[in-house]
Amino acid sequence: MSNLTPPIPAVPGFTCGLDATLKVISGKWKPLIIYFLAQGGPTRYGELRRAIRDVSDKVLIQQLKELEGDGLIKRTDYREIPPRVDYSLTPVALTLAEALVPLCLWGNENVEEVQRVFARREAQGRA
């Protein structure tokens, strides 16, 4: 693992930069929200809901509010009837989206192995 950057000195509240990153994107759906918002700019709620399958409305709304509160997404309410709201990434979130690209590539390159791992895990759970 010589390609890893050396650890930075501990920052108060975090053990390292990875710890800080994981705290910001903690939650099952936040990385996917960031990923899909990075794909096409401002996105309506319904588009996000369709793109992120299996997430409930309650959880998606909660995670969007958390990301907005953390300064990673911008919510624009056009104050129209019917209501029109869209979401976009802030500049700092765009840099985070760029940092997620290698994880996406890794997932694409290793999807078959990941599927095998989860199949084994599921089989062990039934045994």
C-alpha positions in Angstrom: 0.0 0.0 0.0 2.8 2.4 -0.8 0.4 4.5 -2.9 -1.4 5.8 0.1 -0.5 9.3 1.2 1.2 9.5 4.7 -1.2 10.3 7.5 -1.6 14.0 8.3 -1.2 15.1 11.9 -4.3 14.5 13.9 -6.9 17.3 13.5 -8.9 18.0 16.6 -12.0 15.8 16.4 -10.7 13.6 13.6 -8.1 10.9 13.5 -7.1 11.7 9.9 -8.5 13.2 6.7 -10.3 10.0 5.9 -12.1 10.1 9.2 -13.3 13.7 8.4 -14.5 12.6 4.9 -16.4 9.6 6.3 -18.1 11.8 8.9 -19.3 14.1 6.1 -20.6 11.4 3.9 -21.9 9.0 6.6 -25.2 7.6 5.8 -26.1 4.9 3.3 -27.3 7.3 0.6 -25.2 10.5 0.9 -22.4 9.3 -1.5 -25.1 8.4 -4.1 -26.8 11.7 -3.7 -23.5 13.5 -4.3 -22.7 11.2 -7.2 -26.0 11.8 -9.0 -26.0 15.6 -8.3 -22.5 15.7 -9.8 -23.8 14.1 -13.0 -26.0 16.8 -14.2 -26.1 20.0 -12.2 -29.4 21.1 -10.5 -31.7 18.2 -10.0 -35.3 18.0 -8.9 -36.3 15.8 -6.0 -38.2 13.4 -8.2 -35.2 12.9 -10.4 -33.1 12.1 -7.4 -35.7 9.7 -6.0 -35.8 7.8 -9.3 -32.0 7.7 -9.6 -31.5 6.4 -6.1 -33.5 3.3 -6.0 -34.7 1.7 -2.8 -34.4 4.8 -0.6 -37.5 5.9 1.2 -38.9 9.5 0.8 -38.3 10.0 4.6 -34.7 9.0 4.5 -33.9 10.8 1.2 -35.4 14.1 2.6 -33.5 13.6 5.9 -30.2 13.0 4.1 -30.7 16.0 1.7 -31.4 18.2 4.8 -28.2 17.0 6.5 -26.1 17.6 3.3 -27.6 21.1 3.0 -26.9 21.8 6.7 -23.3 20.6 6.2 -22.9 23.0 3.3 -22.5 20.3 0.6 -25.7 20.9 -1.3 -27.7 23.9 -2.2 -31.5 23.8 -2.2 -33.2 26.3 -4.5 -36.9 26.9 -3.9 -38.4 28.8 -6.8 -41.5 29.6 -4.7 -43.8 28.6 -7.5 -47.1 26.8 -7.5 -46.9 23.9 -8.0 -43.8 23.9 -5.9 -40.5 23.6 -7.7 -37.3 22.9 -5.8 -34.0 21.6 -7.1 -30.7 20.6 -5.5 -27.1 21.2 -6.7 -23.6 20.7 -5.2 -21.7 23.5 -3.6 -18.1 24.1 -4.7 -16.7 22.1 -1.8 -19.0 19.2 -2.6 -17.8 19.2 -6.2 -14.3 18.5 -4.9 -15.8 15.7 -2.8 -17.5 14.3 -5.9 -14.2 14.2 -7.7 -12.7 12.4 -4.7 -15.4 9.7 -5.0 -14.6 9.0 -8.7 -11.8 6.5 -7.8 -14.3 4.6 -5.5 -16.7 4.4 -8.4 -14.0 3.1 -10.7 -13.0 0.5 -8.1 -16.6 -0.6 -7.8 -17.0 -0.9 -11.6 -13.7 -2.9 -11.8 -14.6 -5.2 -8.9 -18.3 -5.6 -9.2 -18.2 -9.3 -9.8 -16.1 -10.0 -6.7 -18.3 -7.7 -4.6 -21.3 -9.7 -5.8 -19.6 -12.9 -4.8 -18.7 -11.5 -1.4 -22.3 -10.5 -0.7 -23.7 -13.8 -2.1 -21.4 -15.7 0.4 -22.4 -13.4 3.2 -26.1 -13.9 2.4 -25.6 -17.7 2.2 -23.8 -17.8 5.6 -26.7 -15.8 7.1 -29.2 -18.5 6.0 -27.0 -21.4 7.2 
